[in-house]
Amino acid sequence: MRTMEEFPHDIRSIENTFIPMRDGAQLAARIWMPVDAEEHPVPAILEYIPYRKRDNSRGRDELNHPYMAGHGYISVRVDLRGSGDSDGVMVDEYRPQEHEDAEDVIAWLADQPWCDGNVGMMGISWGGFNSLQMAARRPPALKAIISASATDDLYVDNMHYMGGCLLADNLSEATVMFAFNSLPPDPEIVGDRWRDMWRERLEGSGLWLETWLEHQRRDDYWKPASVCEDYSDVDIPVMAVGGWADGYTNSIFRLMENLDVPRKGLIGPWGHKYPHLGVPGPAIGFLQETVRWWDHWLKDKDNGIMDEPMVRAWMQDAVSPEPSYADRPGHWVAEPTWPSPNIRTETWRLGRYQLLPEGKDGQPSPDVDLLSPLSVGMFAGKWASYAALPDLPYDQREEDGGALVYETEPLQDRLEVFGRPVATFEVSADKPVAQLAVRLSDVAPGGESTRVTYGLLNLTHRDGSADPQPLEPGRRYTIEVPLNGLAQVFPRGHQLRLSVSTSYWPLVWPAPEAATVTIYSGGSLELPVRAPRAVDGELRPFDEPEAAPELETTLLDAGTHDWRMIRDLETNVSTVEIINDQGTFRIEDTGTEIHRISNEWYSFRWNEVNSVRGETQTVRRYERGDWRIQVDTRTVLTSTPTDFVINAQLDAYELDEKHGDRRVHSQNWQRTIPRDLV
């Protein structure tokens, strides 16, 4: 990390300023800028998210925003309405109010004396989403964006649903926001009104899990904020960034293919992190890349960034299966356009438990009735690796015991795959709702099996997710299952393994009834194959990671982190237990002490599909002097053959050692939501 003295510009910061909205509400902003910006105005960069600039995101903000300010920009972190120190109540993500407020923020920034009228927008996850969404709304001052770990389609590639299947991350993300939305603003920022603002949030934010479960198909709830509805709405330059261990990477391929603006795609080995903080590594000098991007599009500097290839990606080498990696070996590759003329489709036929290349004879695959045990998926990891703790897929051999497996002979030559594979099957089912999970793994000569990509399909969504239709038991259907994008080397002597199962719990909620899927003879796997190119070795190397100095904190309690697979042979209950006690730390420049716990349990009993159960619990405690508050949440999601069932509770406290803790709010939810072919 660099010291402030090494930056081209001396900077100053504004801890908080309130930006007025058209309806009279105010959003809280933290701003960093060159000290001479009022004499020499410069462009502004906006990050607009709900994760509390004053405390929760302060550590990351301190790395990023002073860096950009030190390189000649106004860098701004704004709390969304209803979050952090901003007015109002947040009731959902990516709704019209959020977008209208963003328009007001952008217009306000452009009108300030220290801004030259040009604004860029960037963010990861939520901030990456609304950067894309604001690009499609075209506020006049917004000139370019950087969108990391985000998607152009809120239904297709998000933490809620995948292939029409309900993801367990739907519950996990709802829990994250349940905790965030229940927290008060900081009294040092908003003054004595903090209790009234807190009460308004506690009473008004609602249970987002309920909303997300009420929209189980790709209906009008998901479409308005999905820029894929009309890519031509986006008319400014876009840099789209992601990682192979993340859940949002497929959208980069679609954006590169469908946008008609100057654009760049960057995909590394990372999980859900900015690339300069990326794990698994190698991390890169991403902030240097952002400055190059902003210099070109906001300051008209001809620095050569747009002369470089459109898509750059980390081609991953084969590795042993591990639930976490410090680094993924590999090398950078690049393509001038997407789709790339350098990538060809190779079709492999499904033979008798074999993957057969074109032109190779082999016995045809038999018809197979497949009903996988619910235990398939226990070693799947998370839909997106949020911290690359042990949340990546483990050795797939145990999973493959409950799956239908097709495998190549040991490869005679090295094979590089870059893009999205597609598996095709002819199937029938004995129930109106069924699902398939399809995994592609790299099998080493010793037998270790490393999952490199996977895909999911709720078979009622075989013709799309806007109008799913029940299966007619016994009727044959030809289906395609797109797998997530990858850039992967399969070495000589290794084998490719395609594994198919009817369950993938707890990554995916199971079908309402145990459904047997018949997979008929035939079928194929299409692989996007890329020949190595000499120009890959000539790519401009990325710089080492840089950032502003780290936030000064003091660790008061280290906490614990555990990820356990528990099988109780007496009760036949198996559980994935994730204990994430982040301990307690103090932010020295504000004096705020923060304690955070987020625990998850996903269980099932034997092969009873409606025994599956997801439970989450959170604790958030904030303390400084006489201000001491705590919020506890608990959410339980279960199902019957016809319904999803939610039980949730929220308790908020003011803590007082002298006079005793006082519970200021308590609320319970019991909701039943009909299953819609999910």
C-alpha positions as CSV (number, residue, x, y, z in Angstrom):
1,M,0.0,0.0,0.0
2,R,1.2,3.5,-0.7
3,T,1.4,6.5,1.6
4,M,-0.5,9.7,0.8
5,E,2.7,11.5,0.1
6,E,3.3,9.3,-2.9
7,F,0.1,10.3,-4.7
8,P,0.3,13.0,-7.5
9,H,-2.2,15.2,-5.6
10,D,-2.6,16.2,-1.9
11,I,-6.1,15.5,-0.8
12,R,-8.6,16.5,1.8
13,S,-11.7,14.6,3.0
14,I,-15.1,15.5,4.1
15,E,-16.4,13.0,6.7
16,N,-20.0,13.7,5.9
17,T,-22.2,16.0,3.8
18,F,-25.9,15.7,3.0
19,I,-27.0,15.7,-0.6
20,P,-30.6,16.9,-1.1
21,M,-33.1,14.8,-3.1
22,R,-36.0,16.1,-5.1
23,D,-38.5,15.1,-2.4
24,G,-36.6,16.8,0.4
25,A,-34.8,13.8,1.8
26,Q,-31.1,13.9,2.3
27,L,-28.5,11.2,1.5
28,A,-25.2,11.0,3.4
29,A,-22.0,11.2,1.5
30,R,-18.3,11.0,2.4
31,I,-16.0,12.8,0.0
32,W,-12.3,12.8,-0.8
33,M,-10.8,15.4,-3.2
34,P,-7.6,17.1,-4.3
35,V,-6.9,20.1,-2.1
36,D,-7.0,22.5,-5.0
37,A,-10.2,21.1,-6.6
38,E,-12.1,24.3,-6.2
39,E,-9.5,26.2,-8.1
40,H,-9.0,23.4,-10.6
41,P,-12.2,21.3,-10.9
42,V,-11.9,17.6,-11.7
43,P,-14.3,14.7,-12.5
44,A,-16.2,12.9,-9.8
45,I,-16.3,9.2,-9.2
46,L,-19.4,7.8,-7.4
47,E,-19.8,4.6,-5.4
48,Y,-23.4,4.3,-4.3
49,I,-24.2,1.4,-1.9
50,P,-26.1,0.5,1.3
51,Y,-23.2,-0.9,3.3
52,R,-22.6,2.0,5.8
53,K,-19.8,4.4,4.8
54,R,-19.3,5.4,8.5
55,D,-18.3,2.0,9.7
56,N,-19.0,-1.3,7.8
57,S,-17.5,-0.3,4.5
58,R,-15.0,2.2,5.9
59,G,-12.0,-0.1,5.7
60,R,-12.5,-0.8,2.0
61,D,-13.4,2.9,1.3
62,E,-10.2,4.0,2.9
63,L,-8.2,1.9,0.5
64,N,-10.1,3.0,-2.7
65,H,-11.4,6.5,-2.5
66,P,-8.3,8.4,-1.2
67,Y,-6.4,6.6,-3.9
68,M,-8.6,7.9,-6.7
69,A,-8.7,11.4,-5.1
70,G,-4.9,11.3,-4.9
71,H,-4.8,10.7,-8.7
72,G,-6.9,13.7,-9.5
73,Y,-10.6,12.9,-8.9
74,I,-13.4,13.7,-6.5
75,S,-14.2,10.3,-5.0
76,V,-17.6,10.0,-3.3
77,R,-19.2,7.3,-1.2
78,V,-23.0,7.7,-0.8
79,D,-25.3,5.7,1.5
80,L,-28.5,4.7,-0.2
81,R,-31.7,6.0,1.1
82,G,-32.6,4.1,4.3
83,S,-29.0,2.9,4.9
84,G,-26.1,4.2,7.0
85,D,-26.6,7.9,7.8
86,S,-29.1,8.7,5.0
87,D,-32.8,9.5,5.5
88,G,-35.6,7.1,4.8
89,V,-36.3,3.4,4.7
90,M,-34.9,0.8,2.3
91,V,-37.6,-1.7,1.3
92,D,-35.9,-3.6,-1.6
93,E,-32.9,-3.5,-4.0
94,Y,-32.7,-1.7,-7.4
95,R,-36.1,0.0,-7.2
96,P,-37.1,3.2,-8.9
97,Q,-36.5,5.3,-5.8
98,E,-32.9,4.2,-5.7
99,H,-32.4,5.2,-9.3
100,E,-34.1,8.5,-9.0
101,D,-31.9,9.3,-6.0
102,A,-28.9,8.4,-8.0
103,E,-29.9,10.8,-10.7
104,D,-30.1,13.5,-8.1
105,V,-26.7,12.6,-6.6
106,I,-25.0,12.6,-10.0
107,A,-26.6,16.0,-11.0
108,W,-25.6,17.5,-7.6
109,L,-22.0,16.3,-8.0
110,A,-21.8,17.7,-11.5
111,D,-23.0,21.1,-10.3
112,Q,-20.4,21.5,-7.4
113,P,-17.7,24.0,-7.9
114,W,-15.0,21.4,-7.4
115,C,-16.4,19.1,-10.2
116,D,-15.8,19.8,-13.9
117,G,-19.2,18.4,-14.7
118,N,-18.1,14.9,-15.6
119,V,-19.1,11.9,-13.4
120,G,-18.1,8.3,-13.4
121,M,-19.7,5.5,-11.4
122,M,-18.2,2.3,-10.1
123,G,-18.9,-0.4,-7.6
124,I,-18.8,-4.1,-6.8
125,S,-21.9,-6.2,-6.3
126,W,-24.7,-3.8,-5.4
127,G,-22.6,-0.8,-6.7
128,G,-21.8,-2.7,-9.9
129,F,-25.5,-3.4,-10.4
130,N,-26.6,0.2,-10.0
131,S,-23.7,1.5,-12.1
132,L,-25.0,-0.6,-15.0
133,Q,-28.6,0.4,-14.3
134,M,-27.7,4.1,-14.1
135,A,-25.8,3.8,-17.4
136,A,-29.1,2.6,-19.0
137,R,-31.0,5.6,-17.5
138,R,-28.5,8.1,-19.1
139,P,-28.2,10.9,-16.6
140,P,-26.4,13.6,-18.6
141,A,-23.3,14.0,-16.4
142,L,-22.6,10.3,-16.3
143,K,-19.8,9.6,-18.8
144,A,-18.5,6.1,-18.0
145,I,-18.8,3.2,-15.5
146,I,-16.9,0.3,-14.0
147,S,-19.1,-2.6,-12.9
148,A,-17.6,-5.4,-10.9
149,S,-19.3,-8.6,-9.8
150,A,-22.7,-7.6,-11.2
151,T,-25.2,-8.7,-13.8
152,D,-27.2,-7.5,-16.6
153,D,-30.1,-9.8,-15.7
154,L,-31.4,-9.8,-12.1
155,Y,-33.2,-13.1,-12.5
156,V,-30.8,-15.2,-14.6
157,D,-27.4,-14.5,-12.9
158,N,-28.0,-13.4,-9.4
159,M,-28.0,-14.9,-5.9
160,H,-31.7,-15.6,-6.0
161,Y,-32.3,-18.1,-8.8
162,M,-30.2,-20.0,-11.3
163,G,-31.6,-21.9,-14.2
164,G,-35.0,-21.5,-12.6
165,C,-33.8,-23.2,-9.4
166,L,-34.0,-21.5,-6.0
167,L,-30.5,-20.8,-4.6
168,A,-29.7,-21.1,-0.9
169,D,-27.9,-17.8,-1.4
170,N,-31.3,-16.2,-1.7
171,L,-31.7,-16.9,2.0
172,S,-28.2,-15.9,2.8
173,E,-28.4,-12.5,1.0
174,A,-31.8,-11.8,2.5
175,T,-30.2,-12.4,5.9
176,V,-27.4,-9.9,5.1
177,M,-29.8,-7.2,4.2
178,F,-32.1,-8.1,7.2
179,A,-29.2,-7.3,9.4
180,F,-28.1,-4.1,7.6
181,N,-31.5,-2.7,7.3
182,S,-32.1,-3.0,11.0
183,L,-29.2,-0.8,12.0
184,P,-29.4,2.9,13.1
185,P,-27.5,5.8,11.7
186,D,-24.6,7.2,13.7
187,P,-25.6,9.9,16.3
188,E,-22.4,11.8,15.6
189,I,-23.6,12.3,12.0
190,V,-27.4,12.7,12.3
191,G,-27.7,14.0,15.9
192,D,-30.6,13.4,18.3
193,R,-32.9,12.2,15.6
194,W,-31.1,8.8,15.3
195,R,-33.6,7.0,17.4
196,D,-36.6,8.1,15.3
197,M,-34.7,7.2,12.1
198,W,-33.8,3.8,13.6
199,R,-37.4,3.1,14.7
200,E,-38.6,4.0,11.2
201,R,-36.2,1.5,9.7
202,L,-37.1,-1.3,12.2
203,E,-40.8,-0.9,11.5
204,G,-40.7,-0.3,7.8
205,S,-38.0,-2.2,6.0
206,G,-39.8,-5.5,5.9
207,L,-38.7,-9.1,5.2
208,W,-37.0,-9.1,1.8
209,L,-36.9,-12.9,1.6
210,E,-40.7,-12.8,1.3
211,T,-40.6,-10.5,-1.7
212,W,-37.9,-12.5,-3.5
213,L,-39.8,-15.8,-3.0
214,E,-43.0,-14.2,-4.3
215,H,-41.3,-13.9,-7.8
216,Q,-40.1,-17.4,-8.7
217,R,-40.1,-16.8,-12.4
218,R,-38.7,-14.1,-14.6
219,D,-41.6,-11.7,-14.3
220,D,-42.0,-7.9,-14.4
221,Y,-40.4,-7.7,-10.9
222,W,-37.0,-8.6,-12.3
223,K,-37.1,-6.9,-15.7
224,P,-37.1,-3.1,-15.1
225,A,-33.6,-3.1,-13.6
226,S,-32.1,-5.7,-16.0
227,V,-30.2,-3.9,-18.7
228,C,-30.4,-6.9,-20.9
229,E,-34.0,-5.9,-21.6
230,D,-32.5,-3.3,-24.0
231,Y,-28.7,-3.1,-24.3
232,S,-29.0,-0.1,-26.5
233,D,-30.1,1.9,-23.5
234,V,-26.5,1.9,-22.4
235,D,-24.6,4.5,-24.5
236,I,-21.5,5.2,-22.4
237,P,-18.3,3.2,-22.0
238,V,-18.4,0.1,-19.7
239,M,-15.7,-1.8,-17.9
240,A,-17.1,-5.1,-16.6
241,V,-15.1,-7.0,-14.0
242,G,-15.4,-10.4,-12.3
243,G,-13.8,-13.6,-11.1
244,W,-14.1,-17.3,-11.8
245,A,-14.8,-18.0,-8.1
246,D,-17.7,-15.5,-8.2
247,G,-21.3,-16.0,-9.2
248,Y,-21.7,-13.1,-11.6
249,T,-19.1,-13.7,-14.3
250,N,-21.5,-14.9,-17.1
251,S,-22.8,-11.4,-17.5
252,I,-19.4,-10.2,-18.7
253,F,-19.6,-12.4,-21.8
254,R,-23.2,-11.1,-22.5
255,L,-22.2,-7.5,-22.0
256,M,-19.2,-7.8,-24.3
257,E,-21.3,-9.4,-27.0
258,N,-24.4,-7.2,-26.8
259,L,-23.3,-3.7,-25.9
260,D,-22.6,-1.3,-28.7
261,V,-20.3,1.0,-26.8
262,P,-16.5,1.1,-26.0
263,R,-16.1,-1.7,-23.5
264,K,-13.7,-3.9,-21.6
265,G,-14.0,-7.2,-19.9
266,L,-11.7,-8.4,-17.1
267,I,-12.0,-11.8,-15.4
268,G,-9.5,-13.1,-12.9
269,P,-9.3,-16.0,-10.5
270,W,-11.0,-14.0,-7.7
271,G,-14.1,-14.5,-5.7
272,H,-16.5,-11.7,-4.8
273,K,-13.8,-9.1,-4.3
274,Y,-12.3,-6.1,-6.1
275,P,-9.3,-7.4,-8.1
276,H,-6.7,-5.5,-6.0
277,L,-8.0,-7.4,-3.0
278,G,-8.8,-10.5,-5.0
279,V,-8.7,-14.0,-3.4
280,P,-7.8,-16.5,-4.7
281,G,-4.9,-14.6,-6.1
282,P,-3.1,-13.3,-7.9
283,A,-4.5,-9.9,-7.1
284,I,-3.6,-7.2,-9.6
285,G,-3.1,-3.4,-9.6
286,F,-6.8,-2.8,-10.2
287,L,-6.9,0.8,-8.9
288,Q,-4.2,1.7,-11.4
289,E,-6.5,0.2,-14.1
290,T,-9.4,2.3,-12.9
291,V,-7.3,5.5,-13.0
292,R,-6.3,4.6,-16.6
293,W,-10.0,4.1,-17.5
294,W,-11.1,7.3,-15.8
295,D,-8.2,9.3,-17.3
296,H,-9.2,8.2,-20.8
297,W,-13.0,8.6,-20.6
298,L,-13.3,11.6,-18.1
299,K,-10.1,13.5,-18.9
300,D,-9.6,12.7,-22.6
301,K,-6.1,11.3,-22.1
302,D,-4.9,9.0,-24.9
303,N,-3.2,6.4,-22.7
304,G,-3.7,3.4,-25.0
305,I,-6.2,1.6,-22.8
306,M,-8.6,1.2,-25.7
307,D,-5.9,-0.2,-28.0
308,E,-5.7,-3.3,-25.8
309,P,-7.9,-6.4,-26.2
310,M,-11.6,-6.2,-25.4
311,V,-11.5,-9.3,-23.0
312,R,-8.7,-10.3,-20.7
313,A,-9.0,-13.4,-18.5
314,W,-6.9,-15.6,-16.2
315,M,-6.5,-19.1,-17.8
316,Q,-6.4,-21.4,-14.8
317,D,-4.1,-24.3,-14.5
318,A,-5.2,-27.7,-13.1
319,V,-5.1,-27.8,-9.2
320,S,-6.0,-30.3,-6.5
321,P,-9.5,-29.8,-5.1
322,E,-9.4,-27.5,-2.1
323,P,-12.1,-25.5,-0.4
324,S,-9.8,-22.4,-0.4
325,Y,-6.8,-21.2,-2.3
326,A,-4.4,-18.4,-1.6
327,D,-3.5,-18.3,-5.3
328,R,-4.7,-20.1,-8.5
329,P,-1.8,-20.9,-10.9
330,G,-2.4,-19.8,-14.5
331,H,-1.6,-17.1,-17.0
332,W,-3.4,-14.1,-18.6
333,V,-5.0,-14.5,-22.1
334,A,-6.8,-12.0,-24.2
335,E,-9.3,-11.8,-27.0
336,P,-9.8,-8.8,-29.3
337,T,-13.6,-9.2,-29.5
338,W,-16.3,-11.3,-28.0
339,P,-17.4,-13.8,-29.3
340,S,-13.9,-14.4,-30.4
341,P,-12.9,-15.9,-33.8
342,N,-10.1,-17.7,-31.9
343,I,-12.5,-19.9,-30.0
344,R,-14.0,-22.9,-31.7
345,T,-16.8,-25.2,-30.5
346,E,-15.8,-28.9,-30.0
347,T,-18.7,-31.3,-29.6
348,W,-18.2,-34.4,-27.4
349,R,-20.8,-37.1,-27.6
350,L,-22.2,-38.9,-24.5
351,G,-21.3,-42.5,-25.0
352,R,-21.6,-45.4,-22.6
353,Y,-20.5,-43.5,-19.5
354,Q,-17.9,-41.8,-21.8
355,L,-17.3,-38.4,-23.3
356,L,-16.3,-39.2,-26.9
357,P,-14.7,-36.6,-29.3
358,E,-16.1,-36.2,-32.7
359,G,-15.0,-39.0,-35.0
360,K,-14.3,-41.5,-32.2
361,D,-16.4,-44.7,-32.1
362,G,-17.8,-45.9,-28.9
363,Q,-20.8,-47.6,-27.4
364,P,-23.9,-45.5,-27.2
365,S,-25.0,-44.3,-23.8
366,P,-27.8,-46.4,-22.2
367,D,-31.0,-44.9,-21.0
368,V,-30.6,-44.3,-17.2
369,D,-33.1,-43.6,-14.5
370,L,-31.5,-41.0,-12.2
371,L,-32.6,-40.2,-8.6
372,S,-29.7,-38.7,-6.7
373,P,-29.4,-38.7,-2.9
374,L,-29.9,-35.4,-1.3
375,S,-26.3,-35.5,-0.1
376,V,-25.1,-34.6,-3.6
377,G,-24.1,-31.0,-3.1
378,M,-22.7,-31.1,0.4
379,F,-19.3,-30.4,-1.0
380,A,-20.4,-27.8,-3.6
381,G,-19.4,-24.7,-1.7
382,K,-21.1,-21.4,-2.1
383,W,-22.8,-20.1,-5.3
384,A,-20.3,-17.2,-5.0
385,S,-17.1,-17.3,-3.0
386,Y,-17.4,-14.2,-0.8
387,A,-14.2,-14.5,1.1
388,A,-12.6,-17.7,-0.3
389,L,-12.6,-19.1,3.2
390,P,-13.6,-22.8,2.8
391,D,-16.5,-21.9,0.5
392,L,-15.1,-23.4,-2.7
393,P,-16.0,-26.9,-4.0
394,Y,-14.1,-29.8,-2.6
395,D,-13.1,-33.2,-4.1
396,Q,-16.0,-34.3,-6.3
397,R,-15.6,-38.0,-6.0
398,E,-18.0,-38.3,-3.1
399,E,-20.5,-36.2,-5.0
400,D,-20.1,-38.3,-8.1
401,G,-21.2,-41.4,-6.2
402,G,-24.7,-40.1,-6.5
403,A,-24.5,-38.9,-10.1
404,L,-24.5,-40.2,-13.6
405,V,-20.9,-39.8,-14.9
406,Y,-19.5,-39.4,-18.4
407,E,-15.7,-39.3,-18.7
408,T,-13.1,-38.9,-21.4
409,E,-10.1,-41.1,-21.9
410,P,-6.9,-39.5,-20.6
411,L,-6.1,-36.6,-22.8
412,Q,-3.3,-37.0,-25.4
413,D,-2.8,-33.3,-25.7
414,R,-3.3,-30.2,-23.5
415,L,-6.8,-28.7,-23.8
416,E,-7.7,-25.1,-23.1
417,V,-11.4,-24.2,-22.6
418,F,-12.5,-20.5,-22.6
419,G,-16.2,-19.6,-22.6
420,R,-19.5,-21.3,-21.6
421,P,-19.9,-25.0,-22.2
422,V,-23.4,-26.4,-23.0
423,A,-24.7,-29.9,-22.2
424,T,-27.6,-31.3,-24.2
425,F,-29.8,-34.2,-23.1
426,E,-33.0,-35.9,-24.0
427,V,-34.9,-36.5,-20.8
428,S,-38.2,-37.4,-19.2
429,A,-39.4,-37.3,-15.6
430,D,-41.9,-39.0,-13.4
431,K,-43.0,-35.8,-11.7
432,P,-44.2,-32.4,-13.0
433,V,-41.2,-30.6,-11.4
434,A,-37.7,-31.9,-11.6
435,Q,-34.2,-30.4,-11.8
436,L,-30.7,-31.3,-13.1
437,A,-27.3,-30.2,-11.8
438,V,-24.5,-30.7,-14.4
439,R,-20.8,-30.4,-13.3
440,L,-17.7,-30.4,-15.4
441,S,-14.6,-31.6,-13.5
442,D,-10.9,-32.0,-14.1
443,V,-9.8,-35.5,-13.0
444,A,-6.1,-35.9,-12.2
445,P,-4.3,-39.2,-12.9
446,G,-4.5,-40.1,-9.2
447,G,-8.3,-39.7,-9.3
448,E,-8.7,-36.3,-7.6
449,S,-11.7,-34.5,-9.1
450,T,-11.7,-30.7,-9.2
451,R,-15.0,-29.0,-10.3
452,V,-14.2,-26.3,-12.8
453,T,-17.8,-25.3,-13.7
454,Y,-21.4,-26.3,-13.4
455,G,-24.9,-25.5,-14.5
456,L,-28.4,-25.9,-13.2
457,L,-31.8,-26.3,-14.8
458,N,-35.3,-26.5,-13.3
459,L,-36.8,-28.6,-16.1
460,T,-40.0,-26.6,-16.0
461,H,-37.9,-23.7,-17.2
462,R,-36.7,-25.7,-20.3
463,D,-38.1,-23.1,-22.7
464,G,-37.3,-20.1,-20.6
465,S,-38.0,-18.7,-17.2
466,A,-40.8,-16.2,-18.1
467,D,-43.4,-18.9,-18.6
468,P,-42.4,-22.2,-17.0
469,Q,-44.5,-25.2,-17.7
470,P,-44.9,-28.4,-15.7
471,L,-43.4,-31.6,-17.1
472,E,-45.8,-34.2,-18.5
473,P,-44.6,-37.4,-16.8
474,G,-43.1,-39.8,-19.2
475,R,-42.9,-37.3,-22.1
476,R,-39.5,-36.8,-23.7
477,Y,-37.9,-33.4,-23.9
478,T,-34.6,-32.2,-25.4
479,I,-33.0,-29.7,-23.0
480,E,-29.9,-27.6,-22.9
481,V,-28.0,-26.8,-19.7
482,P,-25.6,-23.9,-20.1
483,L,-22.7,-24.2,-17.7
484,N,-21.0,-21.2,-16.1
485,G,-18.1,-19.6,-18.0
486,L,-14.5,-20.7,-17.4
487,A,-11.0,-20.4,-18.7
488,Q,-9.3,-23.7,-17.8
489,V,-6.4,-25.8,-18.8
490,F,-6.8,-29.6,-18.8
491,P,-3.3,-31.1,-19.0
492,R,-2.2,-34.0,-21.0
493,G,-3.1,-37.2,-19.1
494,H,-6.0,-35.7,-17.2
495,Q,-9.6,-36.5,-17.9
496,L,-12.8,-34.4,-18.3
497,R,-15.7,-35.7,-16.3
498,L,-19.4,-34.6,-16.8
499,S,-21.5,-35.4,-13.8
500,V,-25.3,-35.2,-13.7
501,S,-27.5,-35.3,-10.6
502,T,-31.1,-34.5,-9.7
503,S,-30.2,-32.7,-6.5
504,Y,-27.5,-30.3,-5.4
505,W,-28.4,-29.3,-1.9
506,P,-27.7,-27.0,-0.2
507,L,-26.6,-24.9,-3.1
508,V,-30.0,-25.5,-4.7
509,W,-33.4,-26.0,-3.0
510,P,-34.7,-29.5,-4.1
511,A,-37.8,-30.1,-6.1
512,P,-41.2,-30.4,-4.3
513,E,-41.1,-34.2,-4.7
514,A,-38.4,-36.7,-5.2
515,A,-38.3,-36.9,-9.0
516,T,-36.7,-39.6,-11.1
517,V,-35.3,-38.2,-14.4
518,T,-34.6,-40.6,-17.2
519,I,-31.6,-39.5,-19.4
520,Y,-31.9,-41.2,-22.8
521,S,-29.2,-42.4,-25.1
522,G,-27.4,-39.6,-27.0
523,G,-26.7,-36.1,-25.8
524,S,-23.6,-34.0,-26.1
525,L,-21.3,-31.5,-24.5
526,E,-20.2,-28.5,-26.4
527,L,-16.8,-27.1,-25.3
528,P,-15.4,-23.6,-26.3
529,V,-11.8,-24.6,-27.1
530,R,-9.1,-22.0,-27.5
531,A,-5.7,-22.7,-29.0
532,P,-2.8,-21.1,-27.1
533,R,-1.5,-18.0,-28.9
534,A,2.0,-16.5,-28.8
535,V,0.5,-13.0,-28.3
536,D,-0.6,-14.0,-24.8
537,G,2.9,-13.7,-23.7
538,E,3.2,-10.2,-25.1
539,L,0.3,-8.8,-23.0
540,R,1.1,-5.7,-20.9
541,P,1.6,-7.0,-17.4
542,F,-0.6,-5.7,-14.6
543,D,1.0,-3.7,-11.9
544,E,1.2,-5.0,-8.4
545,P,-1.8,-4.0,-6.2
546,E,-1.8,-0.5,-4.8
547,A,-4.2,1.3,-2.5
548,A,-4.3,4.1,0.0
549,P,-3.1,3.4,3.6
550,E,-5.3,0.9,5.5
551,L,-7.8,2.0,8.1
552,E,-6.4,2.0,11.6
553,T,-8.3,-0.6,13.7
554,T,-7.7,-2.4,16.9
555,L,-8.8,-6.1,17.2
556,L,-10.5,-6.6,20.5
557,D,-11.8,-10.2,19.9
558,A,-10.6,-12.4,17.1
559,G,-13.8,-14.4,16.8
560,T,-14.0,-17.8,15.1
561,H,-14.8,-19.2,11.7
562,D,-15.8,-22.8,11.1
563,W,-17.3,-24.7,8.1
564,R,-18.4,-28.2,9.1
565,M,-20.2,-31.1,7.5
566,I,-22.1,-32.9,10.2
567,R,-23.7,-36.3,9.7
568,D,-25.8,-37.6,12.6
569,L,-26.2,-41.4,12.0
570,E,-28.7,-41.7,14.8
571,T,-31.2,-39.1,13.4
572,N,-30.1,-39.4,9.7
573,V,-29.8,-35.6,9.6
574,S,-26.9,-34.1,7.8
575,T,-26.0,-30.4,8.2
576,V,-23.7,-27.9,6.7
577,E,-22.8,-25.5,9.5
578,I,-21.1,-22.2,8.8
579,I,-20.0,-20.3,11.9
580,N,-18.8,-16.8,11.0
581,D,-18.0,-14.9,14.2
582,Q,-16.0,-11.9,13.0
583,G,-15.1,-10.9,16.5
584,T,-14.9,-7.3,17.7
585,F,-12.8,-4.4,16.5
586,R,-12.5,-0.7,17.1
587,I,-12.2,1.9,14.3
588,E,-9.7,4.3,15.8
589,D,-10.6,7.5,14.0
590,T,-14.3,7.3,15.1
591,G,-13.9,5.3,18.3
592,T,-16.6,2.9,17.2
593,E,-16.5,-0.7,18.4
594,I,-18.2,-3.3,16.1
595,H,-19.1,-6.9,16.8
596,R,-20.5,-9.1,14.0
597,I,-21.7,-12.7,13.8
598,S,-23.4,-14.3,10.8
599,N,-24.1,-18.1,11.2
600,E,-25.8,-20.4,8.7
601,W,-27.1,-24.0,8.9
602,Y,-28.4,-26.1,6.0
603,S,-29.8,-29.5,6.8
604,F,-31.8,-32.5,5.5
605,R,-33.0,-35.8,6.8
606,W,-32.0,-38.9,4.7
607,N,-33.7,-38.5,1.3
608,E,-36.8,-36.6,2.4
609,V,-36.9,-33.6,0.0
610,N,-39.2,-31.6,2.3
611,S,-37.0,-32.1,5.3
612,V,-34.5,-29.5,4.0
613,R,-34.1,-26.5,6.3
614,G,-32.1,-23.3,6.1
615,E,-31.5,-21.3,9.2
616,T,-29.5,-18.1,9.6
617,Q,-28.7,-16.0,12.6
618,T,-27.0,-12.6,12.9
619,V,-25.7,-10.3,15.7
620,R,-24.7,-6.7,15.1
621,R,-23.4,-4.6,18.0
622,Y,-22.1,-1.0,17.7
623,E,-20.7,0.8,20.7
624,R,-19.1,4.2,21.3
625,G,-19.3,5.9,24.7
626,D,-23.0,6.0,25.8
627,W,-24.2,4.9,22.4
628,R,-24.5,1.1,22.5
629,I,-26.9,-0.8,20.3
630,Q,-27.4,-4.4,19.2
631,V,-29.6,-6.1,16.6
632,D,-30.3,-9.8,16.5
633,T,-32.0,-11.6,13.6
634,R,-33.0,-15.2,12.9
635,T,-34.6,-16.6,9.8
636,V,-35.7,-20.2,9.1
637,L,-36.8,-21.3,5.6
638,T,-38.5,-24.7,5.1
639,S,-40.9,-26.2,2.6
640,T,-43.8,-28.5,1.9
641,P,-44.7,-30.0,-1.5
642,T,-46.9,-26.9,-2.1
643,D,-45.3,-24.0,-0.2
644,F,-42.2,-22.3,1.1
645,V,-42.5,-21.4,4.8
646,I,-40.6,-18.5,6.4
647,N,-40.2,-17.9,10.2
648,A,-38.2,-14.8,11.1
649,Q,-37.6,-12.7,14.1
650,L,-35.9,-9.3,14.8
651,D,-34.9,-7.9,18.1
652,A,-33.2,-4.5,18.6
653,Y,-31.7,-3.3,21.9
654,E,-30.1,-0.3,23.5
655,L,-27.4,-1.6,25.8
656,D,-26.9,0.0,29.2
657,E,-24.6,-1.6,31.8
658,K,-25.9,0.7,34.6
659,H,-29.6,0.4,34.1
660,G,-29.9,-2.8,32.1
661,D,-30.4,-3.5,28.4
662,R,-33.6,-2.3,26.9
663,R,-35.3,-4.1,24.0
664,V,-36.6,-1.3,21.8
665,H,-38.2,-3.3,19.0
666,S,-39.3,-6.9,18.5
667,Q,-41.0,-8.4,15.5
668,N,-41.9,-11.9,14.2
669,W,-42.8,-13.0,10.8
670,Q,-44.6,-16.2,9.7
671,R,-45.2,-16.4,6.0
672,T,-46.3,-19.1,3.6
673,I,-45.6,-18.6,-0.1
674,P,-46.9,-21.0,-2.7
675,R,-44.3,-22.8,-4.8
676,D,-44.5,-21.8,-8.5
677,L,-43.0,-24.9,-10.2
678,V,-39.8,-24.5,-8.1
